[in-house]
């Protein structure tokens, strides 16, 4: 096996573990009230996904991911101030 194939295999295994954990978490929290995504989190997610999808250039891709992370951090701070 080549190195790139090993990385892909490890990534797939990690994604499967995350998916299984998410299924258990969703089943556990089914009775609890789910929090809705705020518009700021949706925008952050859109920036991160666009970086993954359209990231031909590293500069553009990392910039979009940075903007997404910054927006997510701002949303966390705003939510902490509300509580």
Residue frames as a rotation matrix with the C-alpha (Angstrom) as fourth column:
UNK 1
0.573 0.820 0.000 0.00
0.820 -0.573 0.000 0.00
0.000 0.000 -1.000 0.00
UNK 2
-0.267 -0.632 0.728 1.19
0.579 -0.709 -0.403 3.46
0.771 0.314 0.555 -0.84
UNK 3
-0.879 -0.167 -0.447 1.33
0.468 -0.478 -0.743 6.26
-0.089 -0.863 0.498 1.67
UNK 4
-0.786 0.619 0.003 -1.60
-0.596 -0.757 0.267 8.14
0.167 0.208 0.964 0.14
UNK 5
-0.119 0.756 -0.643 -3.78
-0.155 0.626 0.764 5.03
0.981 0.190 0.043 0.31
UNK 6
-0.449 -0.104 -0.887 -2.95
0.795 0.407 -0.450 4.61
0.408 -0.908 -0.100 3.99
UNK 7
-0.981 0.097 -0.165 -3.96
-0.011 -0.889 -0.458 8.24
-0.192 -0.448 0.873 4.66
UNK 8
-0.469 0.859 -0.204 -7.24
-0.667 -0.192 0.720 7.73
0.579 0.474 0.663 2.83
UNK 9
-0.114 0.396 -0.911 -7.94
0.325 0.881 0.343 4.54
0.939 -0.257 -0.229 4.79
UNK 10
-0.730 -0.201 -0.653 -7.21
0.682 -0.156 -0.714 6.27
0.042 -0.967 0.251 8.10
UNK 11
-0.910 0.414 -0.020 -9.48
-0.414 -0.910 0.012 9.19
-0.014 0.019 1.000 7.12
UNK 12
-0.230 0.859 -0.457 -12.34
-0.415 0.338 0.844 6.84
0.880 0.384 0.279 6.23
UNK 13
-0.250 0.087 -0.964 -11.98
0.697 0.707 -0.117 4.98
0.672 -0.702 -0.238 9.55
UNK 14
-0.915 -0.115 -0.387 -11.98
0.364 -0.649 -0.668 8.24
-0.174 -0.752 0.635 11.50
UNK 15
-0.707 0.706 -0.052 -15.09
-0.646 -0.613 0.456 9.46
0.290 0.356 0.889 9.63
UNK 16
-0.109 0.663 -0.740 -16.87
0.035 0.747 0.664 6.19
0.993 0.047 -0.104 10.41
UNK 17
-0.522 -0.140 -0.841 -16.02
0.810 0.228 -0.541 6.51
0.267 -0.964 -0.005 14.10
UNK 18
-0.972 0.179 -0.150 -17.31
-0.124 -0.940 -0.319 10.09
-0.198 -0.292 0.936 14.14
UNK 19
-0.455 0.851 -0.263 -20.52
-0.576 -0.056 0.815 9.03
0.679 0.522 0.516 12.37
UNK 20
-0.136 0.373 -0.918 -21.13
0.496 0.828 0.263 6.22
0.858 -0.419 -0.298 14.87
UNK 21
-0.750 -0.186 -0.635 -20.52
0.657 -0.321 -0.682 8.57
-0.077 -0.928 0.363 17.80
UNK 22
-0.891 0.454 -0.027 -22.89
-0.451 -0.875 0.173 11.14
0.055 0.166 0.985 16.32
UNK 23
-0.237 0.831 -0.504 -25.63
-0.163 0.478 0.863 8.50
0.958 0.287 0.022 15.98
UNK 24
-0.236 0.101 -0.966 -25.28
0.848 0.508 -0.154 7.61
0.475 -0.856 -0.205 19.66
UNK 25
-0.920 -0.134 -0.368 -25.26
0.312 -0.817 -0.484 11.28
-0.236 -0.560 0.794 20.70
UNK 26
-0.701 0.712 -0.032 -28.39
-0.551 -0.514 0.658 12.04
0.452 0.479 0.753 18.64
UNK 27
-0.066 0.687 -0.724 -30.22
0.228 0.717 0.659 9.04
0.971 -0.122 -0.204 20.10
UNK 28
-0.480 -0.199 -0.854 -29.18
0.861 0.079 -0.503 10.06
0.168 -0.977 0.134 23.62
UNK 29
-0.871 0.059 -0.488 -30.34
0.118 -0.939 -0.324 13.67
-0.478 -0.340 0.810 23.17
UNK 30
-0.723 0.617 0.311 -33.55
0.463 0.098 0.881 12.90
0.513 0.781 -0.356 21.30
UNK 31
0.202 0.868 -0.454 -35.77
0.945 -0.052 0.322 13.99
0.256 -0.494 -0.831 24.18
UNK 32
-0.180 -0.343 -0.922 -33.83
0.624 -0.764 0.163 17.16
-0.760 -0.546 0.351 24.89
UNK 33
0.834 0.496 -0.240 -34.57
0.186 -0.663 -0.725 20.38
-0.519 0.560 -0.646 23.04
UNK 34
0.116 -0.796 0.594 -32.24
0.983 0.178 0.048 20.81
-0.144 0.579 0.803 20.07
UNK 35
0.028 -0.194 -0.981 -30.55
0.136 -0.971 0.196 24.17
-0.990 -0.139 -0.001 19.61
UNK 36
0.855 0.299 0.424 -31.05
0.464 -0.076 -0.882 25.81
-0.231 0.951 -0.204 16.25
UNK 37
-0.208 -0.945 0.253 -28.12
0.969 -0.165 0.181 27.04
-0.130 0.283 0.950 14.21
UNK 38
0.307 0.231 -0.923 -27.70
0.224 -0.960 -0.165 30.78
-0.925 -0.156 -0.346 14.24
UNK 39
0.993 0.092 0.080 -27.23
0.101 -0.247 -0.964 32.65
-0.069 0.965 -0.254 10.97
UNK 40
0.462 -0.887 -0.020 -23.62
-0.883 -0.461 0.090 33.40
-0.089 -0.024 -0.996 11.94
UNK 41
-0.152 -0.476 0.866 -22.86
-0.359 0.843 0.401 29.68
-0.921 -0.250 -0.299 12.34
UNK 42
0.628 0.452 0.633 -24.53
0.421 0.488 -0.765 28.97
-0.654 0.747 0.117 9.00
UNK 43
0.926 -0.336 -0.173 -22.36
-0.361 -0.654 -0.664 31.58
0.110 0.677 -0.727 7.35
UNK 44
0.081 -0.931 0.356 -19.24
-0.892 0.092 0.442 30.15
-0.444 -0.354 -0.823 9.02
UNK 45
0.057 0.020 0.998 -20.16
0.093 0.995 -0.025 26.68
-0.994 0.094 0.055 7.81
UNK 46
0.924 0.317 0.215 -20.71
0.247 -0.067 -0.967 28.03
-0.293 0.946 -0.140 4.29
UNK 47
0.606 -0.771 -0.195 -17.24
-0.795 -0.578 -0.184 29.61
0.030 0.266 -0.963 4.27
UNK 48
-0.179 -0.700 0.691 -15.60
-0.652 0.611 0.449 26.39
-0.737 -0.370 -0.566 5.46
UNK 49
0.311 0.367 0.877 -17.47
0.353 0.812 -0.465 24.25
-0.882 0.454 0.123 2.93
UNK 50
0.995 0.031 -0.092 -16.64
-0.069 -0.440 -0.895 26.66
-0.068 0.897 -0.436 0.11
UNK 51
0.237 -0.971 0.019 -12.97
-0.935 -0.223 0.275 26.46
-0.263 -0.083 -0.961 1.11
UNK 52
-0.216 -0.281 0.935 -13.12
-0.171 0.954 0.247 22.68
-0.961 -0.107 -0.254 0.85
UNK 53
0.525 0.552 0.648 -15.04
0.499 0.416 -0.760 22.65
-0.689 0.722 -0.057 -2.44
UNK 54
0.953 -0.063 0.297 -13.40
0.220 -0.530 -0.819 25.56
0.209 0.846 -0.491 -4.28
UNK 55
0.738 -0.672 -0.049 -9.95
-0.297 -0.390 0.872 25.44
-0.605 -0.629 -0.488 -2.69
UNK 56
0.842 -0.486 0.234 -7.71
0.454 0.405 -0.793 25.14
0.291 0.774 0.562 -5.73
UNK 57
0.045 -0.818 0.574 -5.41
-0.066 -0.576 -0.815 27.83
0.997 -0.001 -0.080 -4.40
UNK 58
-0.208 -0.179 -0.962 -4.04
0.860 0.434 -0.267 27.34
0.465 -0.883 0.063 -0.91
UNK 59
-0.982 -0.189 0.017 -4.20
0.163 -0.886 -0.434 31.06
0.097 -0.423 0.901 -0.15
UNK 60
-0.424 0.899 0.110 -7.89
-0.644 -0.385 0.661 31.26
0.637 0.209 0.742 -1.01
UNK 61
0.161 0.490 -0.856 -8.71
0.190 0.836 0.515 28.00
0.968 -0.246 0.041 0.74
UNK 62
-0.434 -0.396 -0.809 -6.95
0.848 0.122 -0.515 28.88
0.303 -0.910 0.283 3.98
UNK 63
-0.966 0.130 0.223 -8.42
-0.168 -0.973 -0.160 32.39
0.196 -0.192 0.962 3.93
UNK 64
-0.124 0.987 -0.105 -11.96
-0.522 0.025 0.852 31.02
0.844 0.161 0.512 3.62
UNK 65
0.146 0.120 -0.982 -11.34
0.606 0.774 0.185 28.52
0.782 -0.622 0.041 6.43
UNK 66
-0.790 -0.509 -0.340 -9.93
0.585 -0.465 -0.664 31.32
0.180 -0.724 0.666 8.60
UNK 67
-0.721 0.609 0.330 -12.98
-0.533 -0.793 0.296 33.49
0.442 0.037 0.896 7.99
UNK 68
0.166 0.821 -0.546 -15.26
-0.165 0.569 0.805 30.56
0.972 -0.044 0.230 8.84
UNK 69
-0.126 -0.297 -0.947 -13.43
0.835 0.484 -0.263 29.80
0.536 -0.823 0.186 12.07
UNK 70
-0.967 -0.247 0.068 -13.41
0.186 -0.860 -0.474 33.48
0.176 -0.446 0.878 13.04
UNK 71
-0.369 0.909 0.194 -17.18
-0.627 -0.398 0.670 33.73
0.686 0.126 0.717 12.51
UNK 72
0.276 0.445 -0.852 -17.73
0.282 0.810 0.515 30.58
0.919 -0.382 0.098 14.57
UNK 73
-0.525 -0.544 -0.655 -15.62
0.797 -0.043 -0.603 31.98
0.299 -0.838 0.456 17.42
UNK 74
-0.904 0.264 0.338 -17.54
-0.291 -0.956 -0.032 35.27
0.314 -0.127 0.941 17.29
UNK 75
0.040 0.975 -0.216 -20.81
-0.409 0.214 0.887 33.32
0.912 0.053 0.407 17.53
UNK 76
0.048 -0.102 -0.994 -19.52
0.718 0.695 -0.037 31.38
0.694 -0.712 0.107 20.54
UNK 77
-0.882 -0.420 -0.211 -18.55
0.451 -0.631 -0.631 34.61
0.132 -0.652 0.746 22.30
UNK 78
-0.637 0.710 0.299 -21.94
-0.567 -0.695 0.441 36.19
0.521 0.112 0.846 21.55
UNK 79
0.250 0.755 -0.606 -23.77
-0.049 0.635 0.771 33.13
0.967 -0.163 0.196 22.87
UNK 80
-0.278 -0.421 -0.863 -21.69
0.837 0.335 -0.433 33.12
0.472 -0.843 0.258 26.06
UNK 81
-0.984 -0.078 0.158 -22.53
0.012 -0.924 -0.382 36.79
0.175 -0.374 0.911 26.67
UNK 82
-0.241 0.970 0.045 -26.27
-0.511 -0.166 0.844 36.06
0.825 0.180 0.535 26.30
UNK 83
0.345 0.321 -0.882 -26.13
0.472 0.753 0.459 33.47
0.811 -0.574 0.108 29.08
